[in-house]
């Protein structure tokens, strides 16, 4: 597996408009640690990856799942299921009808 997920880490941070210092304070690490992760010099532990994903409002799959090309379809399925689980029955029925039209 390609452990260089620093670009993903940085991308999510920037997308939310957060600084390295803000993320570091939330995770109880130093801004230098976040910089090292983003630049591929340090790898986050699984515990910190999970916490980072929570801070960013994403799943761990979304954060690191697309590093392996064969994993992308599963990560997409998981992301879809997560969004569908948030819908009420009326919204799910509309989605189902829309999918039937696309086929």
Biopython code that builds the backbone (N, CA, C, O; Angstrom):
import numpy as np
from Bio.PDB.StructureBuilder import StructureBuilder

atoms = [
    (1, "UNK", "N", (0.835, -1.187, 0.000)),
    (1, "UNK", "CA", (0.000, 0.000, 0.000)),
    (1, "UNK", "C", (0.873, 1.242, 0.000)),
    (1, "UNK", "O", (1.925, 1.276, 0.639)),
    (2, "UNK", "N", (0.438, 2.236, -0.706)),
    (2, "UNK", "CA", (1.118, 3.518, -0.747)),
    (2, "UNK", "C", (0.747, 4.303, 0.500)),
    (2, "UNK", "O", (-0.405, 4.711, 0.655)),
    (3, "UNK", "N", (1.704, 4.519, 1.386)),
    (3, "UNK", "CA", (1.425, 5.205, 2.646)),
    (3, "UNK", "C", (1.458, 6.719, 2.524)),
    (3, "UNK", "O", (1.191, 7.412, 3.506)),
    (4, "UNK", "N", (1.775, 7.249, 1.361)),
    (4, "UNK", "CA", (1.883, 8.691, 1.211)),
    (4, "UNK", "C", (0.510, 9.306, 0.964)),
    (4, "UNK", "O", (0.139, 9.610, -0.170)),
    (5, "UNK", "N", (-0.216, 9.476, 2.029)),
    (5, "UNK", "CA", (-1.550, 10.081, 1.953)),
    (5, "UNK", "C", (-1.498, 11.549, 2.370)),
    (5, "UNK", "O", (-2.535, 12.160, 2.629)),
    (6, "UNK", "N", (-0.303, 12.110, 2.436)),
    (6, "UNK", "CA", (-0.136, 13.504, 2.841)),
    (6, "UNK", "C", (-0.904, 14.478, 1.969)),
    (6, "UNK", "O", (-1.462, 15.459, 2.461)),
    (7, "UNK", "N", (-0.931, 14.205, 0.669)),
    (7, "UNK", "CA", (-1.678, 15.083, -0.231)),
    (7, "UNK", "C", (-3.172, 15.072, 0.096)),
    (7, "UNK", "O", (-3.836, 16.106, 0.030)),
    (8, "UNK", "N", (-3.693, 13.895, 0.448)),
    (8, "UNK", "CA", (-5.101, 13.787, 0.842)),
    (8, "UNK", "C", (-5.364, 14.589, 2.114)),
    (8, "UNK", "O", (-6.346, 15.325, 2.209)),
    (9, "UNK", "N", (-4.473, 14.436, 3.080)),
    (9, "UNK", "CA", (-4.589, 15.138, 4.355)),
    (9, "UNK", "C", (-4.636, 16.646, 4.105)),
    (9, "UNK", "O", (-5.503, 17.348, 4.626)),
    (10, "UNK", "N", (-3.710, 17.121, 3.316)),
    (10, "UNK", "CA", (-3.616, 18.553, 3.019)),
    (10, "UNK", "C", (-4.844, 19.033, 2.258)),
    (10, "UNK", "O", (-5.386, 20.099, 2.553)),
    (11, "UNK", "N", (-5.279, 18.253, 1.288)),
    (11, "UNK", "CA", (-6.428, 18.630, 0.469)),
    (11, "UNK", "C", (-7.689, 18.842, 1.308)),
    (11, "UNK", "O", (-8.394, 19.836, 1.132)),
    (12, "UNK", "N", (-7.970, 17.917, 2.209)),
    (12, "UNK", "CA", (-9.158, 18.059, 3.059)),
    (12, "UNK", "C", (-9.027, 19.265, 3.990)),
    (12, "UNK", "O", (-9.999, 19.985, 4.218)),
    (13, "UNK", "N", (-7.833, 19.481, 4.524)),
    (13, "UNK", "CA", (-7.623, 20.616, 5.423)),
    (13, "UNK", "C", (-7.883, 21.928, 4.694)),
    (13, "UNK", "O", (-8.586, 22.802, 5.200)),
    (14, "UNK", "N", (-7.311, 22.053, 3.509)),
    (14, "UNK", "CA", (-7.466, 23.281, 2.730)),
    (14, "UNK", "C", (-8.920, 23.464, 2.293)),
    (14, "UNK", "O", (-9.443, 24.578, 2.312)),
    (15, "UNK", "N", (-9.562, 22.374, 1.902)),
    (15, "UNK", "CA", (-10.955, 22.440, 1.468)),
    (15, "UNK", "C", (-11.859, 23.021, 2.563)),
    (15, "UNK", "O", (-12.832, 23.715, 2.271)),
    (16, "UNK", "N", (-11.528, 22.731, 3.813)),
    (16, "UNK", "CA", (-12.313, 23.260, 4.934)),
    (16, "UNK", "C", (-11.810, 24.614, 5.419)),
    (16, "UNK", "O", (-12.361, 25.184, 6.360)),
    (17, "UNK", "N", (-10.765, 25.128, 4.777)),
    (17, "UNK", "CA", (-10.241, 26.435, 5.146)),
    (17, "UNK", "C", (-9.542, 26.459, 6.492)),
    (17, "UNK", "O", (-9.544, 27.482, 7.178)),
    (18, "UNK", "N", (-8.945, 25.343, 6.874)),
    (18, "UNK", "CA", (-8.262, 25.254, 8.161)),
    (18, "UNK", "C", (-6.757, 25.408, 7.978)),
    (18, "UNK", "O", (-6.205, 25.020, 6.948)),
    (19, "UNK", "N", (-6.109, 25.966, 8.967)),
    (19, "UNK", "CA", (-4.654, 26.055, 8.959)),
    (19, "UNK", "C", (-4.075, 24.802, 9.613)),
    (19, "UNK", "O", (-4.777, 24.055, 10.295)),
    (20, "UNK", "N", (-2.793, 24.596, 9.391)),
    (20, "UNK", "CA", (-2.125, 23.486, 10.058)),
    (20, "UNK", "C", (-2.190, 23.654, 11.567)),
    (20, "UNK", "O", (-2.337, 22.674, 12.297)),
    (21, "UNK", "N", (-2.083, 24.879, 12.033)),
    (21, "UNK", "CA", (-2.143, 25.143, 13.475)),
    (21, "UNK", "C", (-3.505, 24.790, 14.056)),
    (21, "UNK", "O", (-3.588, 24.237, 15.152)),
    (22, "UNK", "N", (-4.572, 25.106, 13.329)),
    (22, "UNK", "CA", (-5.918, 24.785, 13.812)),
    (22, "UNK", "C", (-6.121, 23.279, 13.910)),
    (22, "UNK", "O", (-6.647, 22.776, 14.903)),
    (23, "UNK", "N", (-5.703, 22.574, 12.886)),
    (23, "UNK", "CA", (-5.841, 21.114, 12.888)),
    (23, "UNK", "C", (-4.978, 20.516, 13.994)),
    (23, "UNK", "O", (-5.415, 19.616, 14.713)),
    (24, "UNK", "N", (-3.771, 21.012, 14.124)),
    (24, "UNK", "CA", (-2.857, 20.499, 15.153)),
    (24, "UNK", "C", (-3.450, 20.697, 16.545)),
    (24, "UNK", "O", (-3.387, 19.795, 17.381)),
    (25, "UNK", "N", (-4.024, 21.868, 16.796)),
    (25, "UNK", "CA", (-4.621, 22.125, 18.108)),
    (25, "UNK", "C", (-5.771, 21.169, 18.381)),
    (25, "UNK", "O", (-5.915, 20.674, 19.498)),
    (26, "UNK", "N", (-6.585, 20.907, 17.377)),
    (26, "UNK", "CA", (-7.724, 19.992, 17.530)),
    (26, "UNK", "C", (-7.260, 18.566, 17.801)),
    (26, "UNK", "O", (-7.913, 17.822, 18.533)),
    (27, "UNK", "N", (-6.127, 18.189, 17.207)),
    (27, "UNK", "CA", (-5.633, 16.821, 17.344)),
    (27, "UNK", "C", (-4.625, 16.664, 18.482)),
    (27, "UNK", "O", (-4.167, 15.556, 18.760)),
    (28, "UNK", "N", (-4.284, 17.765, 19.133)),
    (28, "UNK", "CA", (-3.314, 17.757, 20.229)),
    (28, "UNK", "C", (-1.936, 17.282, 19.750)),
    (28, "UNK", "O", (-1.275, 16.469, 20.396)),
    (29, "UNK", "N", (-1.529, 17.822, 18.586)),
    (29, "UNK", "CA", (-0.191, 17.584, 18.047)),
    (29, "UNK", "C", (0.380, 18.955, 17.663)),
    (29, "UNK", "O", (-0.301, 19.971, 17.799)),
    (30, "UNK", "N", (1.601, 18.981, 17.196)),
    (30, "UNK", "CA", (2.210, 20.250, 16.806)),
    (30, "UNK", "C", (1.907, 20.556, 15.336)),
    (30, "UNK", "O", (1.667, 19.639, 14.551)),
    (31, "UNK", "N", (1.915, 21.838, 14.962)),
    (31, "UNK", "CA", (1.763, 22.183, 13.546)),
    (31, "UNK", "C", (2.871, 21.548, 12.693)),
    (31, "UNK", "O", (2.642, 21.192, 11.538)),
    (32, "UNK", "N", (4.073, 21.410, 13.272)),
    (32, "UNK", "CA", (5.164, 20.764, 12.546)),
    (32, "UNK", "C", (4.845, 19.316, 12.207)),
    (32, "UNK", "O", (5.234, 18.822, 11.148)),
    (33, "UNK", "N", (4.138, 18.637, 13.103)),
    (33, "UNK", "CA", (3.723, 17.252, 12.848)),
    (33, "UNK", "C", (2.783, 17.208, 11.643)),
    (33, "UNK", "O", (2.944, 16.370, 10.756)),
    (34, "UNK", "N", (1.800, 18.115, 11.615)),
    (34, "UNK", "CA", (0.852, 18.162, 10.493)),
    (34, "UNK", "C", (1.608, 18.457, 9.199)),
    (34, "UNK", "O", (1.333, 17.845, 8.167)),
    (35, "UNK", "N", (2.552, 19.384, 9.247)),
    (35, "UNK", "CA", (3.368, 19.699, 8.073)),
    (35, "UNK", "C", (4.130, 18.469, 7.597)),
    (35, "UNK", "O", (4.171, 18.181, 6.401)),
    (36, "UNK", "N", (4.730, 17.749, 8.531)),
    (36, "UNK", "CA", (5.486, 16.543, 8.161)),
    (36, "UNK", "C", (4.591, 15.490, 7.536)),
    (36, "UNK", "O", (5.002, 14.816, 6.591)),
    (37, "UNK", "N", (3.375, 15.335, 8.043)),
    (37, "UNK", "CA", (2.432, 14.374, 7.460)),
    (37, "UNK", "C", (2.072, 14.808, 6.038)),
    (37, "UNK", "O", (2.112, 14.007, 5.104)),
    (38, "UNK", "N", (1.724, 16.076, 5.891)),
    (38, "UNK", "CA", (1.314, 16.568, 4.573)),
    (38, "UNK", "C", (2.429, 16.473, 3.540)),
    (38, "UNK", "O", (2.160, 16.329, 2.347)),
    (39, "UNK", "N", (3.667, 16.551, 3.988)),
    (39, "UNK", "CA", (4.806, 16.477, 3.071)),
    (39, "UNK", "C", (5.388, 15.066, 2.942)),
    (39, "UNK", "O", (6.422, 14.873, 2.302)),
    (40, "UNK", "N", (4.721, 14.082, 3.552)),
    (40, "UNK", "CA", (5.132, 12.694, 3.403)),
    (40, "UNK", "C", (6.334, 12.289, 4.226)),
    (40, "UNK", "O", (6.922, 11.234, 3.984)),
    (41, "UNK", "N", (6.711, 13.106, 5.196)),
    (41, "UNK", "CA", (7.868, 12.773, 6.029)),
    (41, "UNK", "C", (7.483, 11.952, 7.255)),
    (41, "UNK", "O", (8.332, 11.291, 7.854)),
    (42, "UNK", "N", (6.212, 11.991, 7.626)),
    (42, "UNK", "CA", (5.712, 11.279, 8.795)),
    (42, "UNK", "C", (4.381, 10.643, 8.438)),
    (42, "UNK", "O", (3.585, 11.226, 7.702)),
    (43, "UNK", "N", (4.138, 9.448, 8.957)),
    (43, "UNK", "CA", (2.852, 8.780, 8.754)),
    (43, "UNK", "C", (2.042, 8.862, 10.041)),
    (43, "UNK", "O", (2.574, 8.672, 11.134)),
    (44, "UNK", "N", (0.747, 9.148, 9.900)),
    (44, "UNK", "CA", (-0.136, 9.182, 11.072)),
    (44, "UNK", "C", (-0.440, 7.766, 11.529)),
    (44, "UNK", "O", (-0.524, 6.840, 10.722)),
    (45, "UNK", "N", (-0.602, 7.615, 12.821)),
    (45, "UNK", "CA", (-1.058, 6.331, 13.351)),
    (45, "UNK", "C", (-2.521, 6.142, 12.950)),
    (45, "UNK", "O", (-3.190, 7.098, 12.557)),
    (46, "UNK", "N", (-3.002, 4.936, 13.049)),
    (46, "UNK", "CA", (-4.398, 4.665, 12.723)),
    (46, "UNK", "C", (-5.325, 5.486, 13.613)),
    (46, "UNK", "O", (-6.336, 6.007, 13.142)),
    (47, "UNK", "N", (-4.991, 5.602, 14.880)),
    (47, "UNK", "CA", (-5.812, 6.386, 15.814)),
    (47, "UNK", "C", (-5.932, 7.834, 15.346)),
    (47, "UNK", "O", (-7.023, 8.404, 15.351)),
    (48, "UNK", "N", (-4.802, 8.430, 14.941)),
    (48, "UNK", "CA", (-4.835, 9.818, 14.480)),
    (48, "UNK", "C", (-5.535, 9.952, 13.135)),
    (48, "UNK", "O", (-6.216, 10.948, 12.892)),
    (49, "UNK", "N", (-5.378, 8.964, 12.258)),
    (49, "UNK", "CA", (-6.096, 8.998, 10.978)),
    (49, "UNK", "C", (-7.605, 8.991, 11.201)),
    (49, "UNK", "O", (-8.340, 9.738, 10.555)),
    (50, "UNK", "N", (-8.056, 8.152, 12.112)),
    (50, "UNK", "CA", (-9.485, 8.082, 12.415)),
    (50, "UNK", "C", (-9.961, 9.414, 12.985)),
    (50, "UNK", "O", (-11.020, 9.914, 12.603)),
    (51, "UNK", "N", (-9.186, 9.981, 13.889)),
    (51, "UNK", "CA", (-9.554, 11.262, 14.490)),
    (51, "UNK", "C", (-9.548, 12.366, 13.439)),
    (51, "UNK", "O", (-10.440, 13.214, 13.431)),
    (52, "UNK", "N", (-8.557, 12.367, 12.556)),
    (52, "UNK", "CA", (-8.483, 13.362, 11.484)),
    (52, "UNK", "C", (-9.716, 13.267, 10.592)),
    (52, "UNK", "O", (-10.311, 14.285, 10.238)),
    (53, "UNK", "N", (-10.096, 12.052, 10.233)),
    (53, "UNK", "CA", (-11.282, 11.866, 9.392)),
    (53, "UNK", "C", (-12.525, 12.433, 10.079)),
    (53, "UNK", "O", (-13.356, 13.072, 9.434)),
    (54, "UNK", "N", (-12.650, 12.200, 11.388)),
    (54, "UNK", "CA", (-13.788, 12.746, 12.140)),
    (54, "UNK", "C", (-13.782, 14.263, 12.102)),
    (54, "UNK", "O", (-14.823, 14.884, 11.888)),
    (55, "UNK", "N", (-12.628, 14.861, 12.305)),
    (55, "UNK", "CA", (-12.516, 16.320, 12.275)),
    (55, "UNK", "C", (-12.943, 16.860, 10.914)),
    (55, "UNK", "O", (-13.608, 17.893, 10.831)),
    (56, "UNK", "N", (-12.562, 16.167, 9.860)),
    (56, "UNK", "CA", (-12.865, 16.610, 8.502)),
    (56, "UNK", "C", (-14.300, 16.267, 8.080)),
    (56, "UNK", "O", (-14.768, 16.719, 7.035)),
    (57, "UNK", "N", (-14.990, 15.472, 8.892)),
    (57, "UNK", "CA", (-16.363, 15.094, 8.564)),
    (57, "UNK", "C", (-16.451, 14.072, 7.449)),
    (57, "UNK", "O", (-17.405, 14.074, 6.670)),
    (58, "UNK", "N", (-15.457, 13.197, 7.370)),
    (58, "UNK", "CA", (-15.414, 12.173, 6.325)),
    (58, "UNK", "C", (-15.145, 10.821, 6.975)),
    (58, "UNK", "O", (-14.845, 10.741, 8.166)),
    (59, "UNK", "N", (-15.255, 9.774, 6.189)),
    (59, "UNK", "CA", (-14.927, 8.446, 6.681)),
    (59, "UNK", "C", (-13.446, 8.172, 6.433)),
    (59, "UNK", "O", (-12.799, 8.845, 5.630)),
    (60, "UNK", "N", (-12.938, 7.196, 7.123)),
    (60, "UNK", "CA", (-11.555, 6.784, 6.894)),
    (60, "UNK", "C", (-11.387, 6.283, 5.463)),
    (60, "UNK", "O", (-10.338, 6.488, 4.852)),
    (61, "UNK", "N", (-12.417, 5.627, 4.928)),
    (61, "UNK", "CA", (-12.386, 5.190, 3.528)),
    (61, "UNK", "C", (-12.173, 6.364, 2.589)),
    (61, "UNK", "O", (-11.362, 6.299, 1.666)),
    (62, "UNK", "N", (-12.908, 7.434, 2.835)),
    (62, "UNK", "CA", (-12.778, 8.606, 1.972)),
    (62, "UNK", "C", (-11.379, 9.207, 2.068)),
    (62, "UNK", "O", (-10.845, 9.712, 1.081)),
    (63, "UNK", "N", (-10.798, 9.150, 3.244)),
    (63, "UNK", "CA", (-9.491, 9.752, 3.454)),
    (63, "UNK", "C", (-8.376, 8.956, 2.796)),
    (63, "UNK", "O", (-7.551, 9.527, 2.083)),
    (64, "UNK", "N", (-8.336, 7.662, 3.018)),
    (64, "UNK", "CA", (-7.209, 6.872, 2.515)),
    (64, "UNK", "C", (-7.619, 5.758, 1.559)),
    (64, "UNK", "O", (-6.752, 5.116, 0.967)),
    (65, "UNK", "N", (-8.898, 5.515, 1.395)),
    (65, "UNK", "CA", (-9.349, 4.400, 0.577)),
    (65, "UNK", "C", (-8.962, 4.493, -0.878)),
    (65, "UNK", "O", (-8.757, 3.469, -1.530)),
    (66, "UNK", "N", (-8.858, 5.711, -1.405)),
    (66, "UNK", "CA", (-8.571, 5.814, -2.827)),
    (66, "UNK", "C", (-7.080, 5.740, -3.145)),
    (66, "UNK", "O", (-6.684, 6.000, -4.281)),
    (67, "UNK", "N", (-6.255, 5.392, -2.174)),
    (67, "UNK", "CA", (-4.838, 5.224, -2.444)),
    (67, "UNK", "C", (-4.566, 3.957, -3.246)),
    (67, "UNK", "O", (-3.592, 3.885, -3.996)),
    (68, "UNK", "N", (-5.415, 2.979, -3.087)),
    (68, "UNK", "CA", (-5.278, 1.731, -3.837)),
    (68, "UNK", "C", (-6.314, 1.744, -4.963)),
    (68, "UNK", "O", (-7.512, 1.787, -4.685)),
    (69, "UNK", "N", (-5.885, 1.707, -6.220)),
    (69, "UNK", "CA", (-6.833, 1.791, -7.335)),
    (69, "UNK", "C", (-7.953, 0.754, -7.281)),
    (69, "UNK", "O", (-9.090, 1.063, -7.639)),
    (70, "UNK", "N", (-7.653, -0.470, -6.841)),
    (70, "UNK", "CA", (-8.680, -1.504, -6.777)),
    (70, "UNK", "C", (-9.690, -1.247, -5.669)),
    (70, "UNK", "O", (-10.763, -1.851, -5.661)),
    (71, "UNK", "N", (-9.369, -0.369, -4.744)),
    (71, "UNK", "CA", (-10.241, -0.098, -3.604)),
    (71, "UNK", "C", (-11.272, 0.985, -3.911)),
    (71, "UNK", "O", (-12.282, 1.089, -3.215)),
    (72, "UNK", "N", (-11.032, 1.781, -4.930)),
    (72, "UNK", "CA", (-11.897, 2.922, -5.231)),
    (72, "UNK", "C", (-13.371, 2.544, -5.348)),
    (72, "UNK", "O", (-14.206, 3.246, -4.777)),
    (73, "UNK", "N", (-13.743, 1.463, -6.063)),
    (73, "UNK", "CA", (-15.170, 1.132, -6.150)),
    (73, "UNK", "C", (-15.807, 0.856, -4.791)),
    (73, "UNK", "O", (-16.946, 1.256, -4.549)),
    (74, "UNK", "N", (-15.093, 0.186, -3.914)),
    (74, "UNK", "CA", (-15.622, -0.105, -2.587)),
    (74, "UNK", "C", (-15.791, 1.186, -1.792)),
    (74, "UNK", "O", (-16.795, 1.363, -1.103)),
    (75, "UNK", "N", (-14.823, 2.080, -1.882)),
    (75, "UNK", "CA", (-14.913, 3.362, -1.183)),
    (75, "UNK", "C", (-16.103, 4.158, -1.700)),
    (75, "UNK", "O", (-16.797, 4.811, -0.920)),
    (76, "UNK", "N", (-16.346, 4.111, -3.009)),
    (76, "UNK", "CA", (-17.486, 4.810, -3.596)),
    (76, "UNK", "C", (-18.791, 4.203, -3.091)),
    (76, "UNK", "O", (-19.718, 4.928, -2.730)),
    (77, "UNK", "N", (-18.862, 2.885, -3.065)),
    (77, "UNK", "CA", (-20.056, 2.216, -2.532)),
    (77, "UNK", "C", (-20.304, 2.623, -1.085)),
    (77, "UNK", "O", (-21.440, 2.905, -0.703)),
    (78, "UNK", "N", (-19.249, 2.653, -0.285)),
    (78, "UNK", "CA", (-19.391, 3.032, 1.119)),
    (78, "UNK", "C", (-19.850, 4.474, 1.270)),
    (78, "UNK", "O", (-20.680, 4.777, 2.127)),
    (79, "UNK", "N", (-19.316, 5.360, 0.445)),
    (79, "UNK", "CA", (-19.721, 6.772, 0.500)),
    (79, "UNK", "C", (-21.195, 6.923, 0.110)),
    (79, "UNK", "O", (-21.930, 7.692, 0.729)),
    (80, "UNK", "N", (-21.618, 6.187, -0.919)),
    (80, "UNK", "CA", (-23.028, 6.231, -1.330)),
    (80, "UNK", "C", (-23.940, 5.710, -0.227)),
    (80, "UNK", "O", (-24.969, 6.315, 0.076)),
    (81, "UNK", "N", (-23.562, 4.597, 0.366)),
    (81, "UNK", "CA", (-24.382, 4.029, 1.440)),
    (81, "UNK", "C", (-24.477, 4.975, 2.634)),
    (81, "UNK", "O", (-25.526, 5.073, 3.270)),
    (82, "UNK", "N", (-23.394, 5.663, 2.933)),
    (82, "UNK", "CA", (-23.404, 6.613, 4.053)),
    (82, "UNK", "C", (-24.377, 7.745, 3.777)),
    (82, "UNK", "O", (-25.106, 8.172, 4.673)),
    (83, "UNK", "N", (-24.396, 8.236, 2.543)),
    (83, "UNK", "CA", (-25.312, 9.326, 2.202)),
    (83, "UNK", "C", (-26.764, 8.843, 2.171)),
    (83, "UNK", "O", (-27.665, 9.540, 2.637)),
    (84, "UNK", "N", (-26.982, 7.663, 1.626)),
    (84, "UNK", "CA", (-28.334, 7.114, 1.562)),
    (84, "UNK", "C", (-28.884, 6.871, 2.961)),
    (84, "UNK", "O", (-30.076, 7.064, 3.200)),
    (85, "UNK", "N", (-28.037, 6.454, 3.877)),
    (85, "UNK", "CA", (-28.506, 6.186, 5.237)),
    (85, "UNK", "C", (-29.005, 7.445, 5.939)),
    (85, "UNK", "O", (-29.741, 7.356, 6.921)),
    (86, "UNK", "N", (-28.614, 8.602, 5.448)),
    (86, "UNK", "CA", (-29.050, 9.873, 6.033)),
    (86, "UNK", "C", (-30.412, 10.327, 5.493)),
    (86, "UNK", "O", (-31.010, 11.264, 6.022)),
    (87, "UNK", "N", (-30.893, 9.665, 4.448)),
    (87, "UNK", "CA", (-32.146, 10.074, 3.802)),
    (87, "UNK", "C", (-33.358, 9.483, 4.507)),
    (87, "UNK", "O", (-33.289, 8.420, 5.123)),
    (88, "UNK", "N", (-34.467, 10.202, 4.398)),
    (88, "UNK", "CA", (-35.723, 9.632, 4.889)),
    (88, "UNK", "C", (-36.313, 8.763, 3.774)),
    (88, "UNK", "O", (-35.790, 8.752, 2.660)),
    (89, "UNK", "N", (-37.389, 8.039, 4.063)),
    (89, "UNK", "CA", (-37.950, 7.100, 3.089)),
    (89, "UNK", "C", (-38.427, 7.786, 1.816)),
    (89, "UNK", "O", (-38.278, 7.234, 0.726)),
    (90, "UNK", "N", (-38.991, 8.965, 1.937)),
    (90, "UNK", "CA", (-39.460, 9.695, 0.756)),
    (90, "UNK", "C", (-38.287, 10.033, -0.169)),
    (90, "UNK", "O", (-38.386, 9.889, -1.388)),
    (91, "UNK", "N", (-37.190, 10.480, 0.417)),
    (91, "UNK", "CA", (-36.008, 10.803, -0.386)),
    (91, "UNK", "C", (-35.426, 9.543, -1.028)),
    (91, "UNK", "O", (-34.971, 9.580, -2.172)),
    (92, "UNK", "N", (-35.440, 8.448, -0.305)),
    (92, "UNK", "CA", (-34.937, 7.184, -0.851)),
    (92, "UNK", "C", (-35.784, 6.727, -2.027)),
    (92, "UNK", "O", (-35.247, 6.238, -3.021)),
    (93, "UNK", "N", (-37.107, 6.878, -1.929)),
    (93, "UNK", "CA", (-37.993, 6.503, -3.033)),
    (93, "UNK", "C", (-37.702, 7.348, -4.266)),
    (93, "UNK", "O", (-37.665, 6.825, -5.380)),
    (94, "UNK", "N", (-37.496, 8.641, -4.080)),
    (94, "UNK", "CA", (-37.160, 9.530, -5.205)),
    (94, "UNK", "C", (-35.831, 9.122, -5.832)),
    (94, "UNK", "O", (-35.696, 9.099, -7.056)),
    (95, "UNK", "N", (-34.863, 8.804, -5.001)),
    (95, "UNK", "CA", (-33.570, 8.369, -5.505)),
    (95, "UNK", "C", (-33.706, 7.087, -6.315)),
    (95, "UNK", "O", (-33.121, 6.967, -7.391)),
    (96, "UNK", "N", (-34.463, 6.146, -5.813)),
    (96, "UNK", "CA", (-34.667, 4.886, -6.518)),
    (96, "UNK", "C", (-35.313, 5.126, -7.878)),
    (96, "UNK", "O", (-34.893, 4.536, -8.873)),
    (97, "UNK", "N", (-36.318, 5.976, -7.930)),
    (97, "UNK", "CA", (-36.963, 6.293, -9.210)),
    (97, "UNK", "C", (-35.975, 6.949, -10.171)),
    (97, "UNK", "O", (-35.975, 6.656, -11.366)),
    (98, "UNK", "N", (-35.147, 7.824, -9.652)),
    (98, "UNK", "CA", (-34.131, 8.486, -10.491)),
    (98, "UNK", "C", (-33.154, 7.482, -11.049)),
    (98, "UNK", "O", (-32.796, 7.550, -12.225)),
    (99, "UNK", "N", (-32.716, 6.551, -10.226)),
    (99, "UNK", "CA", (-31.768, 5.527, -10.686)),
    (99, "UNK", "C", (-32.408, 4.668, -11.771)),
    (99, "UNK", "O", (-31.746, 4.312, -12.746)),
    (100, "UNK", "N", (-33.677, 4.336, -11.617)),
    (100, "UNK", "CA", (-34.364, 3.530, -12.635)),
    (100, "UNK", "C", (-34.429, 4.266, -13.959)),
    (100, "UNK", "O", (-34.355, 3.637, -15.014)),
    (101, "UNK", "N", (-34.566, 5.575, -13.928)),
    (101, "UNK", "CA", (-34.624, 6.360, -15.164)),
    (101, "UNK", "C", (-33.258, 6.336, -15.854)),
    (101, "UNK", "O", (-33.189, 6.266, -17.081)),
    (102, "UNK", "N", (-32.175, 6.394, -15.080)),
    (102, "UNK", "CA", (-30.827, 6.407, -15.653)),
    (102, "UNK", "C", (-30.445, 5.112, -16.336)),
    (102, "UNK", "O", (-29.621, 5.117, -17.251)),
    (103, "UNK", "N", (-31.027, 4.004, -15.911)),
    (103, "UNK", "CA", (-30.641, 2.693, -16.464)),
    (103, "UNK", "C", (-31.031, 2.564, -17.870)),
    (103, "UNK", "O", (-30.784, 1.529, -18.488)),
]
sb = StructureBuilder()
sb.init_structure("model")
sb.init_model(0)
sb.init_chain("A")
sb.init_seg("    ")
for serial, (resi, resn, name, xyz) in enumerate(atoms, 1):
    if name == "N":
        sb.init_residue(resn, " ", resi, " ")
    sb.init_atom(name, np.array(xyz, "f"), 0.0, 1.0, " ", f" {name:<3s}", serial, name[0])
structure = sb.get_structure()
